[in-house]
Structure formats: C-alpha cells, structure tokens
Amino acid sequence: MAEARAETAGRGVVVLTGAGSGLGRATAGRLLGDGYAVVLAGRRRAALEETADGHPRAVVAEADVTRADSVRALFALVRERFGRVDVLVNNAGVFGPSAAVDTVSDDDWQSVLATNVTGSMYCAREAARLMKEQDPRGGRIINNGSVSAHVPRPSSVAYTVSKHAVSGLTASMNLDLRGHGIACTQIDVGNASTAMVAGFGAGAVQPDGSVRAEPVIDPAHVASTIAHIVSLPPDVSVPQVTVMAREMPYAGRG
C-alpha cells in the first residue's frame, strides 16, 4: 500500500473506498471541497491520483478491500497519520456479469460477494475498532447499498444477494455500534450515471424481457446526499436513504 501526504485533517477524516472512479470520485470531490481530509482508497493508484488532483487534504492509499491484511494496513495508515477516523464511506463495489441463479459461475459469485459484502465488513470492522478507541470516540459509517437491495434486476443474482447482505450488515452495525457513538447509514442508489450503469440510458433489460432506456441522474446528487449525512451532528442517525432517478423502473421493476 502506498500513500501521499495530506497537510491537515480539516473538518474531519473520511476514509472513502472505491475512490478512483464513479460515485467515489464524485463524493471525494464534494467532501474535499467541504473541507474534509479524505483518504482515497482503491486498487489503482493512477486513478486515485486523478481523483486527488493534487489536493492538499487528499491522501492516496492503495488498498484491496477483499483482503483483510490490506484493509488492516489501510486503517493503520489512517491511525498513524491522523489518529482517528470520523467517517467511513464503504463505496467500493462491483456489479459483475449478468447471470441468473442457474447460470452464475463460481468465480463471478465469489468475486461479487468478496468485494460488496466481505470488503464492506472488513472496512467497517477496522473503522469501528478505531472509532471506539479514539477521543472523542464515535463516528459515522455509510454503506453503499442499491435499489437492488429491495427490488432486483433480471439476471443479477450475485449483485442482488450482495446488496441484501449489505442491508443486514448495516442493520447489525446500527444495533451493535450505537452505544459507542457510531451512526450507520445505507444509501441505496438507483441509476446514477457511472461506468457501472453505463448503457442503462440507452437500454436495459426489463422484467418482461423488453429492452428500454432508463433515466439516469448525475452522481453529484448522490455525493451531495452523502455530504449532507456526513455533516450531521453525531447524535443524528440516518439508517437508510434512497437516491434515484424519478422515472426509473423501481416498484416491482415496473
């Protein structure tokens, strides 16, 4: 794991996974602009450097959330540099190949769950440990869910199961950590215009087998929602919030 120095903790210290692109990059820009120090975590250093864009409060940290040792090293860096973490944004995630329960491969199943579920748990575990020890104690953890945690897309079994698991993770964290000053949120995003949903605006398979274009929204609106939650006083909890394109198929995917 490598890193670049930040000059100040600003308004607080945020660890942001999946910071090299998409929602992660949009969120990093917003939080840096709001005055936070942001530890930009991800596997591709070049992409993280592009996100940092030389900002003095951006710390670039190469880390693989699917590996417990890499996540421990990430939070050891945070502890050494800042002595605390105020917010973890568990943003790293993958959609995986389109597949139903009878067609998903072993490798695809394991890959999606390793990133979306195990990676989120590893990061939350290390963040919670530091938040419970630091002075003042406590903090905030935001898990990136999906509208698929409520209503699936066709042929998305691995992704859908992973996001239902994130719901369970968030609920368990809220119960286990609230007495330690830690508030947890699941943000469910629908059709933010990122590489993960590239092509939905042109056409996406619907439950009836048809292919129709779906509306998308600017990731900046999701970043603004995250920034608002981050800015709330520590005694305020937002257990779940959904941000989505108004006209996207959602209820019953219809």
C-alpha atoms as an extended CHARMM CRD file, in Angstrom:
* protein
*
       254  EXT
         1         1  MET       CA              0.0000000000        0.0000000000        0.0000000000  PROA      1               0.0000000000
         2         2  ALA       CA              1.3160000000        3.4550000000       -0.9100000000  PROA      2               0.0000000000
         3         3  GLU       CA              0.1140000000        6.9060000000        0.0920000000  PROA      3               0.0000000000
         4         4  ALA       CA              0.6090000000       10.6290000000       -0.4900000000  PROA      4               0.0000000000
         5         5  ARG       CA              0.7270000000       13.1360000000        2.3480000000  PROA      5               0.0000000000
         6         6  ALA       CA             -2.1220000000       15.4060000000        3.3890000000  PROA      6               0.0000000000
         7         7  GLU       CA             -1.4740000000       18.6990000000        5.1860000000  PROA      7               0.0000000000
         8         8  THR       CA             -4.4800000000       18.8870000000        7.5130000000  PROA      8               0.0000000000
         9         9  ALA       CA             -7.4000000000       16.8870000000        8.8160000000  PROA      9               0.0000000000
        10        10  GLY       CA             -9.7020000000       19.8140000000        8.0130000000  PROA      10              0.0000000000
        11        11  ARG       CA            -13.2570000000       19.3320000000        9.3000000000  PROA      11              0.0000000000
        12        12  GLY       CA            -12.6500000000       15.6310000000        9.9320000000  PROA      12              0.0000000000
        13        13  VAL       CA            -11.1360000000       12.4880000000        8.4620000000  PROA      13              0.0000000000
        14        14  VAL       CA            -13.0790000000       10.4580000000        5.8970000000  PROA      14              0.0000000000
        15        15  VAL       CA            -11.9920000000        7.0820000000        4.5080000000  PROA      15              0.0000000000
        16        16  LEU       CA            -13.5750000000        6.5460000000        1.0980000000  PROA      16              0.0000000000
        17        17  THR       CA            -13.2290000000        3.2100000000       -0.6970000000  PROA      17              0.0000000000
        18        18  GLY       CA            -13.6520000000        2.8240000000       -4.4360000000  PROA      18              0.0000000000
        19        19  ALA       CA            -12.4270000000        6.3950000000       -4.7580000000  PROA      19              0.0000000000
        20        20  GLY       CA            -10.8440000000        6.0510000000       -8.1880000000  PROA      20              0.0000000000
        21        21  SER       CA            -13.9740000000        6.4730000000      -10.2940000000  PROA      21              0.0000000000
        22        22  GLY       CA            -17.7360000000        6.9290000000      -10.4450000000  PROA      22              0.0000000000
        23        23  LEU       CA            -19.5700000000        7.7260000000       -7.2320000000  PROA      23              0.0000000000
        24        24  GLY       CA            -16.3110000000        7.5360000000       -5.3120000000  PROA      24              0.0000000000
        25        25  ARG       CA            -14.6850000000       10.2590000000       -7.3750000000  PROA      25              0.0000000000
        26        26  ALA       CA            -17.7650000000       12.4830000000       -7.2110000000  PROA      26              0.0000000000
        27        27  THR       CA            -18.0150000000       12.0110000000       -3.4460000000  PROA      27              0.0000000000
        28        28  ALA       CA            -14.3210000000       12.6880000000       -2.9190000000  PROA      28              0.0000000000
        29        29  GLY       CA            -14.5250000000       15.9560000000       -4.8040000000  PROA      29              0.0000000000
        30        30  ARG       CA            -17.5150000000       17.1020000000       -2.7980000000  PROA      30              0.0000000000
        31        31  LEU       CA            -16.0470000000       16.1670000000        0.6030000000  PROA      31              0.0000000000
        32        32  LEU       CA            -12.6710000000       17.7260000000       -0.1860000000  PROA      32              0.0000000000
        33        33  GLY       CA            -14.4870000000       20.8630000000       -1.2740000000  PROA      33              0.0000000000
        34        34  ASP       CA            -16.3970000000       20.8590000000        2.0100000000  PROA      34              0.0000000000
        35        35  GLY       CA            -13.1530000000       20.8970000000        3.9750000000  PROA      35              0.0000000000
        36        36  TYR       CA            -12.6080000000       17.2710000000        4.9990000000  PROA      36              0.0000000000
        37        37  ALA       CA             -9.4080000000       15.2730000000        4.7630000000  PROA      37              0.0000000000
        38        38  VAL       CA            -10.2350000000       12.3010000000        2.5450000000  PROA      38              0.0000000000
        39        39  VAL       CA             -8.2690000000        9.0640000000        2.4190000000  PROA      39              0.0000000000
        40        40  LEU       CA             -8.8210000000        7.8420000000       -1.1380000000  PROA      40              0.0000000000
        41        41  ALA       CA             -8.6720000000        4.0430000000       -1.0790000000  PROA      41              0.0000000000
        42        42  GLY       CA             -8.6720000000        1.7400000000       -4.0800000000  PROA      42              0.0000000000
        43        43  ARG       CA             -6.6270000000       -0.7340000000       -6.0840000000  PROA      43              0.0000000000
        44        44  ARG       CA             -5.4830000000        1.5590000000       -8.9100000000  PROA      44              0.0000000000
        45        45  ARG       CA             -3.0470000000        4.2360000000       -7.8150000000  PROA      45              0.0000000000
        46        46  ALA       CA             -3.2030000000        6.1500000000      -11.0880000000  PROA      46              0.0000000000
        47        47  ALA       CA             -6.9760000000        6.5050000000      -10.8460000000  PROA      47              0.0000000000
        48        48  LEU       CA             -6.7170000000        7.5940000000       -7.2050000000  PROA      48              0.0000000000
        49        49  GLU       CA             -4.1390000000       10.2120000000       -8.1380000000  PROA      49              0.0000000000
        50        50  GLU       CA             -6.5520000000       11.5580000000      -10.7620000000  PROA      50              0.0000000000
        51        51  THR       CA             -9.2490000000       11.8180000000       -8.0970000000  PROA      51              0.0000000000
        52        52  ALA       CA             -6.8650000000       13.5570000000       -5.6780000000  PROA      52              0.0000000000
        53        53  ASP       CA             -5.7690000000       16.0330000000       -8.3560000000  PROA      53              0.0000000000
        54        54  GLY       CA             -3.0690000000       17.3390000000       -6.0620000000  PROA      54              0.0000000000
        55        55  HSD       CA             -5.4670000000       18.4160000000       -3.3200000000  PROA      55              0.0000000000
        56        56  PRO       CA             -3.5840000000       19.0480000000       -0.0550000000  PROA      56              0.0000000000
        57        57  ARG       CA             -6.1540000000       17.1900000000        2.0650000000  PROA      57              0.0000000000
        58        58  ALA       CA             -6.2920000000       14.1140000000       -0.1850000000  PROA      58              0.0000000000
        59        59  VAL       CA             -4.3750000000       11.0110000000        0.8860000000  PROA      59              0.0000000000
        60        60  VAL       CA             -3.9360000000        8.3290000000       -1.7760000000  PROA      60              0.0000000000
        61        61  ALA       CA             -3.9000000000        4.8050000000       -0.3260000000  PROA      61              0.0000000000
        62        62  GLU       CA             -3.6840000000        1.6960000000       -2.4810000000  PROA      62              0.0000000000
        63        63  ALA       CA             -5.7970000000       -0.9930000000       -0.8340000000  PROA      63              0.0000000000
        64        64  ASP       CA             -7.7590000000       -4.0990000000       -1.7970000000  PROA      64              0.0000000000
        65        65  VAL       CA            -10.9170000000       -4.3340000000        0.3160000000  PROA      65              0.0000000000
        66        66  THR       CA            -11.2480000000       -8.0690000000       -0.3740000000  PROA      66              0.0000000000
        67        67  ARG       CA             -8.0540000000       -8.7300000000        1.6160000000  PROA      67              0.0000000000
        68        68  ALA       CA             -8.1980000000       -8.3930000000        5.3820000000  PROA      68              0.0000000000
        69        69  ASP       CA             -4.4660000000       -7.6480000000        5.6260000000  PROA      69              0.0000000000
        70        70  SER       CA             -4.7560000000       -4.8320000000        3.0990000000  PROA      70              0.0000000000
        71        71  VAL       CA             -7.6820000000       -3.2830000000        4.9820000000  PROA      71              0.0000000000
        72        72  ARG       CA             -5.7950000000       -3.5070000000        8.2660000000  PROA      72              0.0000000000
        73        73  ALA       CA             -2.8470000000       -1.7590000000        6.6380000000  PROA      73              0.0000000000
        74        74  LEU       CA             -5.1780000000        0.9570000000        5.3170000000  PROA      74              0.0000000000
        75        75  PHE       CA             -6.5200000000        1.7600000000        8.7720000000  PROA      75              0.0000000000
        76        76  ALA       CA             -3.0450000000        1.5040000000       10.3150000000  PROA      76              0.0000000000
        77        77  LEU       CA             -2.0920000000        4.2960000000        7.9180000000  PROA      77              0.0000000000
        78        78  VAL       CA             -5.1320000000        6.3270000000        8.9780000000  PROA      78              0.0000000000
        79        79  ARG       CA             -4.2970000000        5.7950000000       12.6500000000  PROA      79              0.0000000000
        80        80  GLU       CA             -0.6590000000        6.8120000000       12.1200000000  PROA      80              0.0000000000
        81        81  ARG       CA             -1.4400000000        9.8850000000       10.0370000000  PROA      81              0.0000000000
        82        82  PHE       CA             -4.4990000000       11.2500000000       11.8030000000  PROA      82              0.0000000000
        83        83  GLY       CA             -5.0560000000        9.2690000000       14.9990000000  PROA      83              0.0000000000
        84        84  ARG       CA             -8.7620000000        8.9260000000       14.2120000000  PROA      84              0.0000000000
        85        85  VAL       CA            -11.3930000000        8.3690000000       11.5260000000  PROA      85              0.0000000000
        86        86  ASP       CA            -14.6210000000       10.3430000000       11.6200000000  PROA      86              0.0000000000
        87        87  VAL       CA            -16.3810000000        8.7680000000        8.6400000000  PROA      87              0.0000000000
        88        88  LEU       CA            -16.0520000000        5.6070000000        6.5790000000  PROA      88              0.0000000000
        89        89  VAL       CA            -17.8120000000        5.5660000000        3.2160000000  PROA      89              0.0000000000
        90        90  ASN       CA            -17.9620000000        1.9300000000        2.0840000000  PROA      90              0.0000000000
        91        91  ASN       CA            -18.3210000000        2.7240000000       -1.6050000000  PROA      91              0.0000000000
        92        92  ALA       CA            -16.2410000000        0.0250000000       -3.3290000000  PROA      92              0.0000000000
        93        93  GLY       CA            -18.4460000000       -2.3540000000       -5.2840000000  PROA      93              0.0000000000
        94        94  VAL       CA            -18.8830000000       -4.3260000000       -8.4890000000  PROA      94              0.0000000000
        95        95  PHE       CA            -21.9520000000       -5.3750000000      -10.4600000000  PROA      95              0.0000000000
        96        96  GLY       CA            -20.4810000000       -8.4970000000      -12.0020000000  PROA      96              0.0000000000
        97        97  PRO       CA            -21.5910000000      -10.2480000000      -15.1930000000  PROA      97              0.0000000000
        98        98  SER       CA            -25.3040000000      -10.5940000000      -15.8840000000  PROA      98              0.0000000000
        99        99  ALA       CA            -26.3760000000      -14.0410000000      -14.6650000000  PROA      99              0.0000000000
       100       100  ALA       CA            -29.3370000000      -15.8260000000      -13.0930000000  PROA      100             0.0000000000
       101       101  VAL       CA            -29.0950000000      -18.3570000000      -10.2740000000  PROA      101             0.0000000000
       102       102  ASP       CA            -28.6760000000      -21.2760000000      -12.7020000000  PROA      102             0.0000000000
       103       103  THR       CA            -26.0450000000      -19.5780000000      -14.8640000000  PROA      103             0.0000000000
       104       104  VAL       CA            -23.7870000000      -17.6600000000      -12.4530000000  PROA      104             0.0000000000
       105       105  SER       CA            -20.2610000000      -19.0630000000      -12.3200000000  PROA      105             0.0000000000
       106       106  ASP       CA            -18.3510000000      -19.9270000000       -9.1670000000  PROA      106             0.0000000000
       107       107  ASP       CA            -15.7580000000      -17.2200000000       -9.8000000000  PROA      107             0.0000000000
       108       108  ASP       CA            -18.3010000000      -14.4890000000      -10.5600000000  PROA      108             0.0000000000
       109       109  TRP       CA            -20.3240000000      -15.3180000000       -7.4450000000  PROA      109             0.0000000000
       110       110  GLN       CA            -17.2660000000      -15.2540000000       -5.2080000000  PROA      110             0.0000000000
       111       111  SER       CA            -15.8710000000      -12.0780000000       -6.7840000000  PROA      111             0.0000000000
       112       112  VAL       CA            -19.0540000000      -10.0330000000       -6.3100000000  PROA      112             0.0000000000
       113       113  LEU       CA            -19.5860000000      -11.1320000000       -2.7100000000  PROA      113             0.0000000000
       114       114  ALA       CA            -15.9200000000      -10.6610000000       -1.8460000000  PROA      114             0.0000000000
       115       115  THR       CA            -15.9960000000       -7.0050000000       -2.8740000000  PROA      115             0.0000000000
       116       116  ASN       CA            -19.5280000000       -5.9370000000       -1.9910000000  PROA      116             0.0000000000
       117       117  VAL       CA            -20.0380000000       -7.8590000000        1.2500000000  PROA      117             0.0000000000
       118       118  THR       CA            -16.7380000000       -9.0590000000        2.6840000000  PROA      118             0.0000000000
       119       119  GLY       CA            -14.9380000000       -5.8650000000        1.6820000000  PROA      119             0.0000000000
       120       120  SER       CA            -17.5920000000       -3.7070000000        3.3310000000  PROA      120             0.0000000000
       121       121  MET       CA            -17.4260000000       -5.8040000000        6.5000000000  PROA      121             0.0000000000
       122       122  TYR       CA            -13.6160000000       -5.7180000000        6.6600000000  PROA      122             0.0000000000
       123       123  CYS       CA            -13.5820000000       -1.9130000000        6.3430000000  PROA      123             0.0000000000
       124       124  ALA       CA            -16.4380000000       -1.4130000000        8.8020000000  PROA      124             0.0000000000
       125       125  ARG       CA            -14.7210000000       -3.6820000000       11.3180000000  PROA      125             0.0000000000
       126       126  GLU       CA            -11.4680000000       -1.7240000000       11.2660000000  PROA      126             0.0000000000
       127       127  ALA       CA            -13.2330000000        1.6560000000       11.2660000000  PROA      127             0.0000000000
       128       128  ALA       CA            -15.4130000000        0.6590000000       14.2150000000  PROA      128             0.0000000000
       129       129  ARG       CA            -12.3990000000       -0.5050000000       16.2080000000  PROA      129             0.0000000000
       130       130  LEU       CA            -10.6750000000        2.8350000000       15.7360000000  PROA      130             0.0000000000
       131       131  MET       CA            -13.8550000000        4.8510000000       16.3460000000  PROA      131             0.0000000000
       132       132  LYS       CA            -14.4380000000        3.0700000000       19.6670000000  PROA      132             0.0000000000
       133       133  GLU       CA            -10.8820000000        3.8180000000       20.8470000000  PROA      133             0.0000000000
       134       134  GLN       CA            -10.3830000000        7.3910000000       19.6770000000  PROA      134             0.0000000000
       135       135  ASP       CA            -11.0160000000       10.5250000000       21.7340000000  PROA      135             0.0000000000
       136       136  PRO       CA            -13.6060000000       11.8460000000       21.2240000000  PROA      136             0.0000000000
       137       137  ARG       CA            -14.9720000000        8.4460000000       20.3370000000  PROA      137             0.0000000000
       138       138  GLY       CA            -17.5710000000        7.6110000000       17.7150000000  PROA      138             0.0000000000
       139       139  GLY       CA            -18.1070000000        8.3950000000       14.0680000000  PROA      139             0.0000000000
       140       140  ARG       CA            -20.2360000000        7.5350000000       11.0860000000  PROA      140             0.0000000000
       141       141  ILE       CA            -20.2020000000        4.6240000000        8.6180000000  PROA      141             0.0000000000
       142       142  ILE       CA            -22.0430000000        4.8620000000        5.3000000000  PROA      142             0.0000000000
       143       143  ASN       CA            -22.5530000000        1.6710000000        3.3020000000  PROA      143             0.0000000000
       144       144  ASN       CA            -23.2990000000        1.8400000000       -0.4090000000  PROA      144             0.0000000000
       145       145  GLY       CA            -26.3610000000       -0.3090000000       -0.9890000000  PROA      145             0.0000000000
       146       146  SER       CA            -28.5760000000       -0.2620000000       -4.0700000000  PROA      146             0.0000000000
       147       147  VAL       CA            -32.2210000000       -0.2310000000       -5.0530000000  PROA      147             0.0000000000
       148       148  SER       CA            -31.4280000000       -3.8850000000       -5.8340000000  PROA      148             0.0000000000
       149       149  ALA       CA            -31.4120000000       -4.4030000000       -2.0680000000  PROA      149             0.0000000000
       150       150  HSD       CA            -35.1960000000       -4.0050000000       -2.3600000000  PROA      150             0.0000000000
       151       151  VAL       CA            -36.1340000000       -4.9030000000       -5.9540000000  PROA      151             0.0000000000
       152       152  PRO       CA            -33.7700000000       -6.8980000000       -8.2160000000  PROA      152             0.0000000000
       153       153  ARG       CA            -32.9490000000       -6.5430000000      -11.8680000000  PROA      153             0.0000000000
       154       154  PRO       CA            -33.2900000000       -9.5910000000      -14.1050000000  PROA      154             0.0000000000
       155       155  SER       CA            -30.2200000000      -11.8420000000      -14.1400000000  PROA      155             0.0000000000
       156       156  SER       CA            -28.4830000000      -10.0950000000      -11.2420000000  PROA      156             0.0000000000
       157       157  VAL       CA            -28.4190000000      -12.7970000000       -8.5940000000  PROA      157             0.0000000000
       158       158  ALA       CA            -24.8960000000      -12.1860000000       -7.2640000000  PROA      158             0.0000000000
       159       159  TYR       CA            -25.2560000000       -8.4070000000       -7.1100000000  PROA      159             0.0000000000
       160       160  THR       CA            -28.7680000000       -8.5620000000       -5.6330000000  PROA      160             0.0000000000
       161       161  VAL       CA            -27.7830000000      -11.0420000000       -2.9330000000  PROA      161             0.0000000000
       162       162  SER       CA            -24.7280000000       -8.9410000000       -2.0920000000  PROA      162             0.0000000000
       163       163  LYS       CA            -26.8100000000       -5.8040000000       -1.6080000000  PROA      163             0.0000000000
       164       164  HSD       CA            -29.3470000000       -7.6260000000        0.5580000000  PROA      164             0.0000000000
       165       165  ALA       CA            -26.3560000000       -8.6920000000        2.6420000000  PROA      165             0.0000000000
       166       166  VAL       CA            -25.2600000000       -5.0620000000        2.9300000000  PROA      166             0.0000000000
       167       167  SER       CA            -28.7050000000       -4.3100000000        4.3740000000  PROA      167             0.0000000000
       168       168  GLY       CA            -28.1200000000       -6.9730000000        7.0250000000  PROA      168             0.0000000000
       169       169  LEU       CA            -24.6480000000       -5.6440000000        7.7060000000  PROA      169             0.0000000000
       170       170  THR       CA            -25.9410000000       -2.0980000000        8.1710000000  PROA      170             0.0000000000
       171       171  ALA       CA            -28.7810000000       -3.1950000000       10.4530000000  PROA      171             0.0000000000
       172       172  SER       CA            -26.4110000000       -5.2400000000       12.6140000000  PROA      172             0.0000000000
       173       173  MET       CA            -23.9280000000       -2.3810000000       12.7880000000  PROA      173             0.0000000000
       174       174  ASN       CA            -26.5950000000        0.0860000000       13.8700000000  PROA      174             0.0000000000
       175       175  LEU       CA            -27.5880000000       -2.2250000000       16.7070000000  PROA      175             0.0000000000
       176       176  ASP       CA            -24.0770000000       -3.1580000000       17.8130000000  PROA      176             0.0000000000
       177       177  LEU       CA            -22.4060000000        0.2550000000       17.4780000000  PROA      177             0.0000000000
       178       178  ARG       CA            -24.9880000000        2.8290000000       18.5210000000  PROA      178             0.0000000000
       179       179  GLY       CA            -23.8990000000        2.6250000000       22.1560000000  PROA      179             0.0000000000
       180       180  HSD       CA            -20.3720000000        3.5790000000       21.0850000000  PROA      180             0.0000000000
       181       181  GLY       CA            -21.3220000000        6.8260000000       19.3660000000  PROA      181             0.0000000000
       182       182  ILE       CA            -21.2610000000        5.3170000000       15.8650000000  PROA      182             0.0000000000
       183       183  ALA       CA            -24.1250000000        6.0000000000       13.4540000000  PROA      183             0.0000000000
       184       184  CYS       CA            -24.5810000000        3.8310000000       10.3570000000  PROA      184             0.0000000000
       185       185  THR       CA            -26.3590000000        4.5250000000        7.0820000000  PROA      185             0.0000000000
       186       186  GLN       CA            -27.2150000000        2.5260000000        3.9860000000  PROA      186             0.0000000000
       187       187  ILE       CA            -27.5220000000        4.6980000000        0.8890000000  PROA      187             0.0000000000
       188       188  ASP       CA            -29.4200000000        2.9750000000       -1.9200000000  PROA      188             0.0000000000
       189       189  VAL       CA            -28.6370000000        4.4750000000       -5.3100000000  PROA      189             0.0000000000
       190       190  GLY       CA            -30.6450000000        3.9910000000       -8.4810000000  PROA      190             0.0000000000
       191       191  ASN       CA            -29.2220000000        4.8080000000      -11.9070000000  PROA      191             0.0000000000
       192       192  ALA       CA            -26.5000000000        7.3060000000      -11.1100000000  PROA      192             0.0000000000
       193       193  SER       CA            -24.6170000000        7.9040000000      -14.3400000000  PROA      193             0.0000000000
       194       194  THR       CA            -21.3830000000        5.9880000000      -13.7330000000  PROA      194             0.0000000000
       195       195  ALA       CA            -19.4540000000        3.2930000000      -15.5580000000  PROA      195             0.0000000000
       196       196  MET       CA            -21.2900000000        0.6200000000      -13.5370000000  PROA      196             0.0000000000
       197       197  VAL       CA            -24.6280000000        1.5410000000      -15.1260000000  PROA      197             0.0000000000
       198       198  ALA       CA            -23.2090000000        2.5860000000      -18.4800000000  PROA      198             0.0000000000
       199       199  GLY       CA            -25.7100000000        1.7150000000      -21.1600000000  PROA      199             0.0000000000
       200       200  PHE       CA            -28.8310000000        1.8760000000      -18.9970000000  PROA      200             0.0000000000
       201       201  GLY       CA            -29.6300000000        5.2310000000      -20.5640000000  PROA      201             0.0000000000
       202       202  ALA       CA            -29.6590000000        3.5540000000      -23.9610000000  PROA      202             0.0000000000
       203       203  GLY       CA            -31.4090000000        0.3420000000      -22.9770000000  PROA      203             0.0000000000
       204       204  ALA       CA            -31.7260000000       -2.0760000000      -20.0690000000  PROA      204             0.0000000000
       205       205  VAL       CA            -33.4480000000       -5.4580000000      -19.8770000000  PROA      205             0.0000000000
       206       206  GLN       CA            -36.7920000000       -5.2310000000      -18.0540000000  PROA      206             0.0000000000
       207       207  PRO       CA            -38.6120000000       -7.9750000000      -16.0950000000  PROA      207             0.0000000000
       208       208  ASP       CA            -40.9200000000       -8.6180000000      -19.0650000000  PROA      208             0.0000000000
       209       209  GLY       CA            -37.9240000000       -9.2710000000      -21.3160000000  PROA      209             0.0000000000
       210       210  SER       CA            -38.1510000000       -5.9890000000      -23.1970000000  PROA      210             0.0000000000
       211       211  VAL       CA            -35.2440000000       -3.5810000000      -23.5080000000  PROA      211             0.0000000000
       212       212  ARG       CA            -35.9860000000        0.0340000000      -22.6420000000  PROA      212             0.0000000000
       213       213  ALA       CA            -33.9500000000        3.1350000000      -21.9750000000  PROA      213             0.0000000000
       214       214  GLU       CA            -33.9210000000        4.1990000000      -18.3360000000  PROA      214             0.0000000000
       215       215  PRO       CA            -33.3750000000        7.7070000000      -16.9430000000  PROA      215             0.0000000000
       216       216  VAL       CA            -30.1610000000        8.3930000000      -15.0490000000  PROA      216             0.0000000000
       217       217  ILE       CA            -29.0400000000       11.0970000000      -12.6280000000  PROA      217             0.0000000000
       218       218  ASP       CA            -25.7960000000       12.9710000000      -12.1400000000  PROA      218             0.0000000000
       219       219  PRO       CA            -23.5880000000       11.3130000000       -9.4660000000  PROA      219             0.0000000000
       220       220  ALA       CA            -23.1800000000       14.7860000000       -7.9550000000  PROA      220             0.0000000000
       221       221  HSD       CA            -26.6460000000       14.4330000000       -6.4250000000  PROA      221             0.0000000000
       222       222  VAL       CA            -25.5980000000       11.2550000000       -4.6370000000  PROA      222             0.0000000000
       223       223  ALA       CA            -22.4000000000       12.9430000000       -3.4820000000  PROA      223             0.0000000000
       224       224  SER       CA            -24.4510000000       15.8420000000       -2.1150000000  PROA      224             0.0000000000
       225       225  THR       CA            -26.6210000000       13.4210000000       -0.1440000000  PROA      225             0.0000000000
       226       226  ILE       CA            -23.5690000000       11.7250000000        1.3400000000  PROA      226             0.0000000000
       227       227  ALA       CA            -22.0380000000       15.1150000000        2.1710000000  PROA      227             0.0000000000
       228       228  HSD       CA            -25.2110000000       16.1430000000        3.9890000000  PROA      228             0.0000000000
       229       229  ILE       CA            -25.2240000000       12.9700000000        6.0910000000  PROA      229             0.0000000000
       230       230  VAL       CA            -21.5330000000       13.4390000000        6.8870000000  PROA      230             0.0000000000
       231       231  SER       CA            -22.2230000000       16.9990000000        8.0490000000  PROA      231             0.0000000000
       232       232  LEU       CA            -24.9140000000       16.0000000000       10.5560000000  PROA      232             0.0000000000
       233       233  PRO       CA            -24.2020000000       16.1090000000       14.3090000000  PROA      233             0.0000000000
       234       234  PRO       CA            -23.0290000000       12.7510000000       15.6860000000  PROA      234             0.0000000000
       235       235  ASP       CA            -26.2500000000       12.2420000000       17.6590000000  PROA      235             0.0000000000
       236       236  VAL       CA            -28.2880000000       12.2320000000       14.4170000000  PROA      236             0.0000000000
       237       237  SER       CA            -28.7380000000        8.8720000000       12.6560000000  PROA      237             0.0000000000
       238       238  VAL       CA            -29.9300000000        8.2900000000        9.0880000000  PROA      238             0.0000000000
       239       239  PRO       CA            -30.3540000000        4.4990000000        8.9070000000  PROA      239             0.0000000000
       240       240  GLN       CA            -31.4000000000        4.3880000000        5.2430000000  PROA      240             0.0000000000
       241       241  VAL       CA            -31.8640000000        6.7500000000        2.3140000000  PROA      241             0.0000000000
       242       242  THR       CA            -32.6350000000        6.1850000000       -1.3830000000  PROA      242             0.0000000000
       243       243  VAL       CA            -31.4390000000        8.4720000000       -4.1770000000  PROA      243             0.0000000000
       244       244  MET       CA            -32.6320000000        7.5600000000       -7.6670000000  PROA      244             0.0000000000
       245       245  ALA       CA            -33.8320000000        8.8560000000      -10.9920000000  PROA      245             0.0000000000
       246       246  ARG       CA            -37.5060000000        9.7730000000      -10.5530000000  PROA      246             0.0000000000
       247       247  GLU       CA            -38.7470000000        7.7980000000      -13.5690000000  PROA      247             0.0000000000
       248       248  MET       CA            -36.5450000000        4.7100000000      -13.3200000000  PROA      248             0.0000000000
       249       249  PRO       CA            -38.4080000000        1.3950000000      -13.0490000000  PROA      249             0.0000000000
       250       250  TYR       CA            -38.4230000000        0.5570000000       -9.3610000000  PROA      250             0.0000000000
       251       251  ALA       CA            -41.6180000000       -0.7230000000       -7.7460000000  PROA      251             0.0000000000
       252       252  GLY       CA            -41.6970000000       -4.2940000000       -9.0000000000  PROA      252             0.0000000000
       253       253  ARG       CA            -39.2250000000       -3.0340000000      -11.5950000000  PROA      253             0.0000000000
       254       254  GLY       CA            -42.2610000000       -1.7790000000      -13.4740000000  PROA      254             0.0000000000
